Amino acid sequence: MTVRDLVVDLFAEHLDAVTDEPVRLRSLVALLETFAVAEPTTRMTTAALRRAGWLAATRRGRETLYAPTEALRTAVRTRRLRLDERLGTWDGRWRMVIYTVPETDRAARERVRRTLARHGFGPLAPATWVSPHRAALDGVRTDLATEPIGRLDLLTAQVTAETGGSDAELAARCWDLQGVAAAYRREIDRLRDVLAGPVPDGRAALVTHLRALADVRRVGARDPMLPDALRPPGWPGAELGQVWADFCTRVRGPAHEHVATVLGQPDRPRPAQRWTVDMSG
């Protein structure tokens, strides 16, 4: 979990739920010290997020205050919408990308692979990647437009009886689904350990929540969010989603109370944009 991610999650998950006012920099410093983030690092990170357009800064006397911008909130909503899109009904077709990159440009090859993985593609062969998601080709076409690719073919394909094999077998070749499932089960066990113990106090609840969020998101980044028909039997996504919901119910209240105390105001819960863990199926 980077400090940048921590600041964004702090706003999206807690500060937006407690206040609609800009937050003093010294309050952010105090909250991030709970995560062993030094004051100079907090100042540099908030300044970088301001330059990126994700935080807006104002002055009140000698104090600097920060508030989330619409760009930050849009990024939160976009992640949710992308997940909803991937978990929609599958049309039975595969989106395929075949590309060539100069052998001498290793950095470009790595960027192309990272882009494909981010859009839900898996490697069928070194330069042939597939995805079941409808919007995958549009995203890849846009993001790879500036890369030095010698050839880029974007295709739609289907597994048929004549070709042999099955869609599920193809998916198992392209992604380590058993490894992802095992990682999900480890996170489920960790979350259940917290649920089995006493309710953490405010500071501990805040740290526990945001660190668990980072851990679950890191595991989720490996999940291509495949349709039900392509997942192995017993996929633990729905179980993780339910355990995560129970976990958040337990720790968010004390965490919000702690944040409100640091801000110097009563806790006033209000609707907020939050990252959501939903690994359905």
Backbone as numpy.savetxt, mean C-alpha at the origin, in Angstrom:
# Nx Ny Nz CAx CAy CAz Cx Cy Cz
9.61 0.52 6.82 8.76 1.71 6.82 9.65 2.95 6.82
9.58 3.73 5.76 10.36 4.96 5.68 9.67 6.05 6.51
10.43 7.09 6.85 9.85 8.20 7.61 8.79 8.89 6.77
9.00 8.98 5.48 7.99 9.58 4.58 6.68 8.80 4.68
6.75 7.47 4.58 5.54 6.65 4.70 4.89 6.84 6.06
5.72 6.95 7.09 5.20 7.11 8.45 4.42 8.42 8.59
4.95 9.50 8.03 4.25 10.78 8.11 2.93 10.72 7.35
2.95 10.14 6.15 1.71 10.03 5.36 0.68 9.19 6.12
1.09 8.07 6.67 0.16 7.21 7.40 -0.35 7.90 8.65
0.50 8.66 9.31 0.07 9.38 10.51 -1.05 10.36 10.18
-0.92 11.07 9.06 -1.99 11.97 8.65 -3.23 11.19 8.22
-3.05 10.18 7.37 -4.19 9.48 6.78 -4.96 8.67 7.81
-4.25 8.09 8.76 -4.89 7.17 9.70 -5.30 7.82 11.01
-4.60 8.87 11.44 -4.85 9.39 12.79 -5.10 10.89 12.85
-4.24 11.69 12.26 -4.42 13.14 12.38 -5.72 13.59 11.73
-6.04 13.05 10.56 -7.29 13.42 9.89 -8.51 12.97 10.68
-8.34 11.96 11.54 -9.46 11.47 12.34 -9.66 12.28 13.61
-8.67 13.08 13.97 -8.70 13.82 15.23 -8.94 15.30 15.03
-8.41 15.88 13.96 -8.52 17.32 13.77 -8.66 17.68 12.30
-9.33 18.80 12.04 -9.37 19.34 10.69 -8.54 20.62 10.60
-7.73 20.87 11.63 -6.85 22.03 11.67 -5.44 21.65 11.27
-4.65 22.59 10.73 -3.23 22.31 10.49 -2.53 21.90 11.78
-1.52 21.07 11.67 -0.82 20.50 12.82 0.53 21.19 12.99
0.81 21.59 14.21 2.08 22.24 14.48 3.24 21.28 14.23
4.32 21.82 13.69 5.50 21.00 13.44 6.00 20.37 14.72
5.96 21.11 15.83 6.47 20.55 17.08 5.61 19.37 17.56
4.30 19.36 17.20 3.47 18.21 17.52 3.86 17.00 16.69
4.15 17.24 15.39 4.62 16.14 14.54 5.94 15.58 15.07
6.82 16.48 15.49 8.10 16.04 16.05 7.86 15.14 17.26
6.95 15.56 18.15 6.66 14.77 19.35 6.07 13.41 19.00
5.16 13.37 18.03 4.55 12.10 17.64 5.57 11.16 17.01
6.44 11.70 16.19 7.41 10.84 15.50 8.54 10.42 16.42
8.79 11.16 17.49 9.79 10.71 18.46 9.38 9.39 19.10
8.07 9.13 19.13 7.58 7.84 19.63 8.11 6.68 18.78
8.42 6.97 17.52 8.96 5.95 16.62 10.48 6.06 16.50
11.11 6.79 17.42 12.56 6.98 17.43 13.04 7.75 16.21
12.21 8.66 15.70 12.59 9.53 14.59 13.09 10.85 15.19
14.31 11.22 14.87 14.90 12.44 15.43 14.26 13.68 14.81
14.28 14.78 15.55 13.67 16.02 15.08 14.20 16.49 13.73
15.52 16.48 13.50 16.00 16.93 12.17 15.42 16.09 11.02
15.25 14.79 11.25 14.69 13.93 10.21 13.23 14.28 9.96
12.47 14.55 11.02 11.08 14.96 10.85 11.00 16.25 10.06
11.85 17.21 10.38 11.82 18.49 9.67 12.16 18.31 8.20
13.16 17.49 7.91 13.54 17.27 6.51 12.43 16.54 5.74
11.80 15.58 6.40 10.77 14.80 5.72 9.53 15.63 5.44
9.08 16.42 6.42 7.91 17.26 6.18 8.20 18.31 5.12
9.42 18.83 5.10 9.77 19.81 4.06 9.75 19.15 2.69
10.24 17.90 2.61 10.24 17.19 1.32 8.81 16.91 0.86
7.93 16.55 1.78 6.53 16.30 1.41 5.84 17.60 1.00
6.25 18.71 1.59 5.70 20.00 1.15 6.15 20.30 -0.28
7.43 20.08 -0.57 7.92 20.33 -1.94 7.23 19.41 -2.95
6.90 18.19 -2.52 6.23 17.24 -3.40 4.75 17.55 -3.58
4.23 18.50 -2.80 2.83 18.87 -2.92 1.88 18.03 -2.08
2.42 17.23 -1.15 1.58 16.36 -0.33 1.21 17.01 1.00
1.97 17.99 1.44 1.66 18.74 2.64 1.69 20.23 2.30
0.80 20.99 2.94 0.79 22.44 2.79 1.28 23.05 4.10
2.18 24.03 4.02 2.75 24.66 5.20 2.22 26.08 5.36
1.91 26.45 6.60 1.51 27.81 6.94 2.31 28.25 8.16
2.27 29.55 8.43 2.97 30.09 9.59 1.96 30.70 10.56
2.21 30.50 11.83 1.45 31.15 12.90 2.48 31.69 13.88
2.78 32.98 13.75 3.87 33.53 14.54 5.18 32.90 14.11
5.88 32.31 15.05 7.16 31.66 14.75 6.99 30.17 14.49
5.75 29.67 14.53 5.52 28.24 14.35 5.17 27.91 12.90
5.61 26.72 12.46 5.20 26.17 11.17 4.13 25.12 11.41
3.08 25.17 10.60 2.00 24.19 10.70 1.84 23.49 9.36
1.45 22.21 9.43 1.29 21.41 8.22 -0.12 20.83 8.15
-0.62 20.74 6.92 -1.92 20.11 6.67 -1.81 19.25 5.41
-2.54 18.14 5.34 -2.51 17.31 4.13 -3.18 18.04 2.97
-2.63 17.89 1.79 -3.21 18.49 0.60 -4.16 17.51 -0.08
-4.88 18.00 -1.07 -5.76 17.11 -1.83 -4.94 16.05 -2.57
-3.70 16.38 -2.93 -2.84 15.40 -3.61 -2.59 14.19 -2.71
-2.35 14.43 -1.42 -2.14 13.31 -0.50 -3.42 12.49 -0.37
-4.54 13.17 -0.20 -5.80 12.43 -0.04 -6.15 11.67 -1.33
-5.82 12.25 -2.47 -6.08 11.55 -3.74 -5.24 10.29 -3.84
-3.98 10.37 -3.38 -3.12 9.18 -3.40 -3.71 8.07 -2.54
-4.28 8.43 -1.38 -4.91 7.44 -0.52 -6.11 6.81 -1.23
-6.96 7.66 -1.83 -8.15 7.14 -2.53 -7.76 6.29 -3.73
-6.71 6.70 -4.44 -6.29 5.96 -5.64 -5.86 4.55 -5.30
-5.16 4.40 -4.18 -4.75 3.04 -3.77 -5.97 2.18 -3.51
-6.98 2.74 -2.85 -8.20 1.99 -2.57 -8.93 1.62 -3.87
-9.04 2.58 -4.79 -9.73 2.33 -6.05 -9.00 1.27 -6.88
-7.66 1.32 -6.86 -6.89 0.33 -7.62 -7.14 -1.08 -7.06
-7.22 -1.18 -5.73 -7.49 -2.47 -5.13 -8.89 -2.96 -5.49
-9.88 -2.06 -5.42 -11.24 -2.44 -5.79 -11.30 -2.94 -7.24
-10.56 -2.25 -8.11 -10.56 -2.61 -9.52 -9.99 -4.01 -9.72
-8.90 -4.31 -9.02 -8.27 -5.61 -9.19 -9.11 -6.74 -8.61
-9.92 -6.44 -7.61 -10.72 -7.47 -6.98 -12.08 -7.64 -7.66
-12.30 -6.94 -8.76 -13.56 -7.07 -9.48 -13.65 -8.38 -10.24
-14.77 -8.57 -10.93 -15.00 -9.80 -11.69 -14.01 -9.92 -12.84
-13.44 -11.10 -13.00 -12.44 -11.33 -14.06 -13.15 -11.72 -15.36
-12.66 -11.21 -16.48 -13.25 -11.53 -17.78 -12.61 -12.75 -18.44
-11.70 -13.44 -17.75 -11.09 -14.66 -18.29 -9.97 -14.42 -19.27
-9.54 -13.16 -19.42 -8.48 -12.84 -20.38 -7.22 -12.37 -19.66
-6.09 -12.69 -20.26 -4.80 -12.27 -19.75 -4.29 -11.09 -20.56
-3.72 -10.10 -19.88 -3.04 -8.99 -20.54 -1.56 -9.32 -20.56
-0.95 -9.22 -21.72 0.43 -9.67 -21.90 1.30 -8.53 -22.41
2.49 -8.43 -21.83 3.48 -7.44 -22.26 4.74 -8.18 -22.68
5.19 -7.92 -23.90 6.46 -8.47 -24.41 7.33 -7.27 -24.77
8.53 -7.23 -24.23 9.37 -6.04 -24.45 10.82 -6.45 -24.71
11.55 -5.51 -25.29 13.00 -5.67 -25.43 13.65 -4.39 -24.95
14.70 -4.55 -24.14 15.49 -3.44 -23.62 16.95 -3.75 -23.93
17.74 -2.76 -24.35 19.15 -3.03 -24.65 19.85 -3.75 -23.51
20.59 -4.79 -23.83 21.27 -5.58 -22.81 22.21 -4.74 -21.95
22.71 -3.66 -22.53 23.67 -2.83 -21.79 22.99 -1.91 -20.78
21.67 -1.78 -20.86 20.96 -0.85 -19.97 20.27 -1.64 -18.86
21.06 -2.10 -17.91 20.52 -2.90 -16.81 19.54 -2.10 -15.95
19.84 -0.83 -15.73 18.97 0.00 -14.90 17.58 0.13 -15.52
17.53 0.29 -16.84 16.23 0.40 -17.52 15.45 -0.90 -17.40
16.13 -2.05 -17.53 15.44 -3.33 -17.39 14.82 -3.46 -16.01
15.55 -3.03 -14.98 15.02 -3.12 -13.62 13.83 -2.19 -13.44
13.90 -1.01 -14.02 12.76 -0.07 -13.92 11.53 -0.65 -14.60
11.72 -1.27 -15.75 10.60 -1.87 -16.48 9.98 -2.99 -15.64
10.81 -3.83 -15.05 10.29 -4.93 -14.22 9.53 -4.40 -13.01
10.07 -3.38 -12.36 9.38 -2.82 -11.20 8.03 -2.21 -11.61
8.01 -1.56 -12.76 6.76 -0.97 -13.24 5.73 -2.05 -13.52
6.15 -3.11 -14.18 5.22 -4.20 -14.49 4.68 -4.83 -13.21
5.56 -5.08 -12.24 5.12 -5.67 -10.98 4.14 -4.75 -10.25
4.40 -3.46 -10.29 3.52 -2.50 -9.62 2.12 -2.51 -10.22
2.01 -2.82 -11.51 0.71 -2.84 -12.19 0.08 -4.24 -12.17
0.64 -5.13 -11.35 0.02 -6.44 -11.19 0.43 -7.49 -12.19
1.54 -7.29 -12.89 2.04 -8.29 -13.84 3.00 -9.25 -13.16
3.05 -10.47 -13.67 3.99 -11.47 -13.22 4.78 -12.00 -14.41
6.03 -12.45 -14.19 6.88 -12.89 -15.30 6.57 -14.31 -15.77
6.03 -14.43 -16.97 5.84 -15.73 -17.59 7.16 -16.21 -18.19
7.95 -15.28 -18.69 9.30 -15.49 -19.22 10.07 -14.20 -18.94
11.41 -14.19 -19.11 12.18 -13.00 -18.73 11.66 -11.69 -19.30
11.18 -11.66 -20.53 10.70 -10.42 -21.13 9.24 -10.52 -21.54
8.52 -11.47 -20.94 7.09 -11.65 -21.22 6.35 -11.73 -19.89
5.52 -10.73 -19.63 4.81 -10.64 -18.36 3.31 -10.63 -18.62
2.54 -11.19 -17.67 1.09 -11.27 -17.84 0.36 -10.76 -16.60
-0.88 -10.34 -16.80 -1.74 -9.87 -15.72 -3.18 -10.15 -16.09
-4.03 -10.47 -15.11 -5.45 -10.67 -15.41 -6.27 -9.39 -15.32
-5.65 -8.27 -14.96 -6.39 -7.05 -14.65 -6.69 -6.23 -15.91
-7.93 -5.81 -16.06 -8.37 -5.10 -17.26 -7.55 -3.84 -17.54
-7.31 -3.04 -16.50 -6.68 -1.74 -16.70 -5.16 -1.82 -16.75
-4.60 -3.02 -16.63 -3.16 -3.16 -16.50 -2.40 -2.61 -17.71
-2.90 -2.88 -18.92 -2.18 -2.44 -20.11 -2.14 -0.92 -20.22
-3.23 -0.26 -19.87 -3.26 1.20 -19.96 -2.23 1.82 -19.03
-2.15 1.30 -17.79 -1.17 1.83 -16.85 0.26 1.62 -17.31
0.53 0.43 -17.83 1.88 0.12 -18.30 2.24 0.97 -19.51
1.31 1.14 -20.43 1.57 1.95 -21.63 1.98 3.37 -21.22
1.31 3.91 -20.23 1.62 5.28 -19.78 2.96 5.34 -19.07
3.20 4.42 -18.16 4.40 4.49 -17.32 5.68 4.10 -18.06
5.55 3.31 -19.12 6.74 2.89 -19.86 7.01 3.78 -21.08
6.22 4.81 -21.26 6.35 5.64 -22.47 7.71 6.31 -22.58
8.35 6.60 -21.45 9.63 7.31 -21.49 10.83 6.37 -21.35
10.59 5.09 -21.24 11.71 4.15 -21.09 12.32 3.80 -22.45
13.64 3.52 -22.46 14.32 3.20 -23.73 14.07 1.76 -24.17
12.82 1.47 -24.53 12.43 0.12 -24.92 12.52 -0.01 -26.44
13.24 -1.05 -26.89 13.38 -1.25 -28.33 12.08 -1.68 -28.97
11.32 -2.53 -28.26 10.04 -3.00 -28.78 9.11 -3.27 -27.60
7.85 -2.89 -27.75 6.87 -3.11 -26.70 5.58 -3.59 -27.34
5.23 -4.85 -27.09 3.98 -5.42 -27.60 3.02 -5.62 -26.45
1.81 -5.08 -26.58 0.77 -5.20 -25.57 -0.36 -6.03 -26.16
-0.62 -7.19 -25.57 -1.54 -8.16 -26.16 -2.58 -8.60 -25.14
-3.65 -9.21 -25.65 -4.64 -9.87 -24.82 -4.70 -11.33 -25.25
-4.69 -12.25 -24.27 -4.62 -13.68 -24.59 -5.57 -14.46 -23.70
-5.85 -15.70 -24.10 -6.68 -16.60 -23.31 -6.06 -17.99 -23.30
-6.22 -18.70 -22.20 -5.86 -20.11 -22.12 -7.07 -20.91 -22.60
-6.87 -21.76 -23.59 -7.97 -22.55 -24.14 -7.66 -24.03 -24.02
-8.66 -24.85 -24.26 -8.47 -26.31 -24.19 -7.43 -26.76 -25.20
-7.37 -26.07 -26.35 -6.41 -26.46 -27.39 -4.96 -26.22 -26.94
-4.76 -25.20 -26.13 -3.38 -24.88 -25.72 -2.93 -25.73 -24.55
-3.86 -26.37 -23.83 -3.50 -27.18 -22.68 -3.24 -26.33 -21.45
-3.18 -26.98 -20.30 -2.95 -26.26 -19.07 -4.22 -25.55 -18.60
-4.06 -24.69 -17.60 -5.20 -23.98 -17.05 -4.76 -22.59 -16.61
-5.73 -21.73 -16.38 -5.41 -20.39 -15.90 -4.73 -20.44 -14.53
-5.20 -21.33 -13.65 -4.61 -21.43 -12.33 -3.16 -21.89 -12.41
-2.86 -22.82 -13.32 -1.47 -23.28 -13.48 -0.60 -22.15 -14.01
-1.15 -21.36 -14.92 -0.39 -20.22 -15.44 -0.08 -19.23 -14.32
-1.06 -18.95 -13.48 -0.84 -18.03 -12.37 0.24 -18.56 -11.43
0.22 -19.86 -11.15 1.21 -20.44 -10.25 2.62 -20.35 -10.81
2.75 -20.29 -12.14 4.08 -20.15 -12.76 4.60 -18.72 -12.64
3.70 -17.76 -12.58 4.09 -16.35 -12.65 4.29 -15.71 -11.28
3.66 -16.27 -10.25 3.76 -15.67 -8.91 4.00 -16.74 -7.86
4.70 -16.38 -6.82 4.93 -17.29 -5.68 3.73 -17.19 -4.74
2.62 -17.75 -5.15 1.39 -17.61 -4.39 1.45 -18.34 -3.05
2.13 -19.46 -3.01 2.26 -20.17 -1.74 3.11 -19.35 -0.75
4.12 -18.68 -1.27 4.94 -17.83 -0.40 4.15 -16.66 0.13
3.31 -16.05 -0.72 2.47 -14.94 -0.27 1.48 -15.42 0.78
0.87 -16.58 0.55 -0.10 -17.11 1.52 0.57 -17.37 2.86
1.79 -17.91 2.84 2.50 -18.17 4.09 2.81 -16.87 4.83
3.19 -15.84 4.08 3.48 -14.54 4.69 2.21 -13.95 5.31
1.08 -14.09 4.62 -0.19 -13.62 5.18 -0.50 -14.34 6.49
-0.28 -15.63 6.54 -0.59 -16.38 7.76 0.31 -15.95 8.92
1.55 -15.61 8.62 2.43 -15.11 9.69 1.91 -13.78 10.23
1.42 -12.91 9.34 0.87 -11.63 9.81 -0.41 -11.86 10.61
-1.22 -12.81 10.19 -2.44 -13.15 10.95 -2.06 -13.57 12.37
-1.05 -14.40 12.50 -0.62 -14.85 13.83 -0.13 -13.68 14.68
0.63 -12.75 14.08 1.13 -11.60 14.84 -0.02 -10.72 15.31
-0.97 -10.48 14.43 -2.11 -9.65 14.81 -2.94 -10.32 15.90
-3.11 -11.61 15.81 -3.88 -12.32 16.83 -3.16 -12.31 18.18
-1.84 -12.28 18.16 -1.10 -12.16 19.43 -1.44 -10.85 20.12
-1.56 -9.77 19.33 -1.94 -8.47 19.91 -3.37 -8.53 20.43
-4.27 -9.14 19.66 -5.66 -9.23 20.08 -5.83 -10.06 21.35
-4.94 -11.02 21.57 -5.04 -11.89 22.74 -4.50 -11.21 24.00
-3.75 -10.13 23.85 -3.17 -9.45 25.00 -4.00 -8.28 25.46
-3.49 -7.54 26.45 -4.22 -6.37 26.94 -4.24 -5.26 25.89
-5.24 -4.38 25.97 -5.32 -3.26 25.04 -4.13 -2.34 25.30
-3.32 -2.03 24.28 -2.15 -1.16 24.49 -2.58 0.26 24.84
-1.72 0.95 25.62 -2.04 2.34 25.93 -1.80 3.21 24.71
-2.04 4.52 24.84 -2.05 5.40 23.68 -0.80 5.39 22.84
0.36 5.65 23.46 1.62 5.66 22.69 1.87 4.31 22.05
1.72 3.25 22.84 1.96 1.91 22.31 0.96 1.56 21.22
-0.28 2.01 21.37 -1.30 1.71 20.35 -0.95 2.37 19.03
-0.48 3.62 19.09 -0.10 4.32 17.86 1.04 3.60 17.15
2.07 3.25 17.90 3.22 2.56 17.30 2.81 1.19 16.77
2.04 0.46 17.58 1.62 -0.88 17.17 0.80 -0.83 15.88
-0.11 0.14 15.79 -0.96 0.23 14.61 -0.17 0.55 13.36
0.65 1.61 13.39 1.32 2.03 12.17 2.43 1.05 11.76
3.06 0.41 12.71 4.07 -0.61 12.33 3.38 -1.84 11.74
2.25 -2.23 12.32 1.52 -3.36 11.75 1.00 -3.03 10.36
0.55 -1.80 10.17 0.08 -1.37 8.85 1.20 -1.49 7.82
2.40 -1.05 8.20 3.54 -1.14 7.28 3.87 -2.60 6.97
3.81 -3.47 7.99 4.12 -4.88 7.78 3.11 -5.54 6.85
1.82 -5.28 7.10 0.78 -5.89 6.26 0.87 -5.37 4.84
1.13 -4.08 4.70 1.24 -3.50 3.36 2.45 -4.08 2.62
3.56 -4.31 3.33 4.74 -4.87 2.69 4.45 -6.28 2.16
3.75 -7.08 2.94 3.37 -8.41 2.47 2.37 -8.29 1.32
1.41 -7.36 1.45 0.42 -7.19 0.41 1.00 -6.75 -0.91
2.15 -6.06 -0.86 2.79 -5.62 -2.10 3.24 -6.80 -2.96
3.43 -7.96 -2.34 3.81 -9.16 -3.10 2.61 -9.87 -3.72
1.42 -9.49 -3.28 0.20 -10.16 -3.73 -0.30 -9.52 -5.02
-0.43 -10.28 -6.11 -0.93 -9.70 -7.37 -2.43 -9.45 -7.36
-3.11 -9.75 -6.26 -4.55 -9.54 -6.14 -5.30 -10.23 -7.28
-5.08 -11.52 -7.39 -5.67 -12.28 -8.48 -7.15 -12.54 -8.23
-7.91 -12.75 -9.29 -9.31 -13.16 -9.14 -9.41 -14.50 -8.41
-10.56 -14.77 -7.83 -10.75 -16.01 -7.07 -10.36 -17.25 -7.85
-10.68 -17.27 -9.14 -10.44 -18.47 -9.95 -8.95 -18.79 -10.09
-8.09 -17.82 -9.81 -6.66 -18.02 -10.01 -5.90 -18.24 -8.71
-6.58 -18.15 -7.58 -5.91 -18.31 -6.29 -5.91 -19.77 -5.86
-4.88 -20.18 -5.11 -4.88 -21.55 -4.57 -6.02 -21.74 -3.57
-6.46 -22.97 -3.38 -7.50 -23.23 -2.37 -7.04 -22.76 -0.99
-7.97 -22.29 -0.18 -7.65 -21.88 1.18 -6.90 -20.56 1.27
-7.07 -19.69 0.28 -6.36 -18.41 0.28 -6.72 -17.63 1.55
-5.72 -17.12 2.31 -6.00 -16.52 3.62 -6.33 -15.03 3.58
-6.58 -14.48 2.40 -6.82 -13.04 2.29 -8.01 -12.56 3.10
-9.14 -13.25 2.99 -10.33 -12.82 3.72 -10.10 -12.92 5.23
-9.39 -13.94 5.66 -9.09 -14.09 7.09 -8.23 -12.94 7.58
-7.23 -12.57 6.79 -6.39 -11.44 7.18 -7.22 -10.16 7.25
-8.10 -9.95 6.28 -8.93 -8.76 6.28 -9.77 -8.66 7.55
-10.35 -9.78 8.00 -11.18 -9.75 9.20 -10.34 -9.52 10.45
-9.20 -10.21 10.54 -8.32 -10.03 11.71 -7.81 -8.59 11.76
-7.48 -8.04 10.58 -7.01 -6.65 10.54 -8.10 -5.69 11.03
-9.34 -5.92 10.63 -10.43 -5.07 11.07 -10.58 -5.14 12.59
-10.49 -6.33 13.16 -10.58 -6.48 14.62 -9.40 -5.79 15.31
-8.23 -5.92 14.73 -7.03 -5.29 15.29 -7.19 -3.77 15.30
-7.66 -3.21 14.19 -7.82 -1.75 14.12 -8.86 -1.25 15.10
-9.94 -2.01 15.27 -10.97 -1.64 16.24 -10.37 -1.53 17.64
-9.41 -2.40 17.93 -8.82 -2.40 19.28 -7.83 -1.26 19.48
-7.01 -0.95 18.48 -5.90 -0.01 18.73 -6.17 1.41 18.28
-7.12 1.63 17.38 -7.31 2.99 16.86 -7.80 3.96 17.94
-8.72 3.53 18.79 -9.24 4.42 19.81 -8.16 4.97 20.73
-7.37 4.10 21.38 -6.28 4.60 22.23 -5.26 5.42 21.45
-4.99 5.04 20.22 -4.03 5.80 19.41 -4.56 7.20 19.13
-5.85 7.33 18.80 -6.44 8.64 18.56 -6.40 9.51 19.82
-6.65 8.89 20.97 -6.60 9.64 22.22 -5.20 10.19 22.46
-4.19 9.39 22.17 -2.81 9.85 22.35 -2.50 11.00 21.40
-2.89 10.86 20.14 -2.65 11.92 19.17 -3.34 13.21 19.61
-4.60 13.11 20.06 -5.32 14.29 20.51 -4.63 14.94 21.70
-4.09 14.15 22.60 -3.37 14.70 23.75 -2.13 15.46 23.32
-1.38 14.90 22.38 -0.18 15.57 21.89 -0.54 16.88 21.18
-1.66 16.87 20.45 -2.10 18.09 19.77 -2.66 19.12 20.75
-2.95 18.67 21.98 -3.47 19.60 22.96 -4.93 19.91 22.78
-5.72 18.92 22.33 -7.15 19.14 22.13 -7.89 17.85 22.43
-9.19 17.94 22.75 -9.95 16.71 23.00 -10.06 15.88 21.75
-10.16 14.57 21.94 -10.33 13.64 20.82 -11.72 13.84 20.22
-11.77 14.20 18.94 -13.05 14.42 18.26 -13.08 13.54 17.01
-13.45 12.28 17.17 -13.44 11.38 16.01 -14.26 11.95 14.87
-13.75 11.86 13.67 -14.45 12.33 12.49 -14.08 11.42 11.33
-14.91 11.34 10.29 -14.60 10.46 9.16 -13.26 10.81 8.56
-12.48 9.76 8.20 -11.16 10.01 7.63 -10.88 9.02 6.53
-10.05 9.46 5.57 -9.56 8.54 4.55 -8.52 7.65 5.20
-8.72 6.32 5.11 -7.76 5.42 5.72 -7.31 4.38 4.70
-6.05 3.94 4.85 -5.62 2.78 4.09 -6.46 1.61 4.55
-6.85 0.76 3.61 -7.68 -0.37 3.96 -7.00 -1.66 3.53
-7.01 -2.65 4.40 -6.47 -3.95 4.03 -7.64 -4.86 3.66
-7.70 -5.27 2.41 -8.77 -6.14 1.94 -8.17 -7.10 0.94
-7.84 -8.29 1.41 -7.22 -9.30 0.54 -8.24 -10.38 0.20
-9.44 -9.98 -0.13 -10.60 -10.85 -0.22 -10.32 -12.16 -0.93
-11.07 -13.14 -0.51 -11.05 -14.38 -1.26 -10.47 -15.52 -0.47
